[in-house]
């Protein structure tokens, strides 16, 4: 498995873990209190730099707020990093 596929799989698993807190009714919001800072930290360490810091903060807020766990923040950042990076590189070559 190449590096991009492995990192995409990791991001999908992280988003599924975030969703899983709602699998047990009544436990979801309590689990989010524990999971939100862990998820934000993992997000920062995974993506690094300003994207990791901003995304980690966004991920923390998304996990801690009720009803927003459906946002796949890890997967969205993977798309931005791997799909958006190609466009950025192309644009920079024209400057």
Secondary structure, 3 states (H helix, E strand, C coil): CCHHHHHHHHHHHHHHHHHHCCCCCCCHHHHHHHHHHHHHHHHHHHHCHHHHHHHHHHHHHHHHCCCCCCCCHHHHHHHHHHCHHHHHHHHHHHC
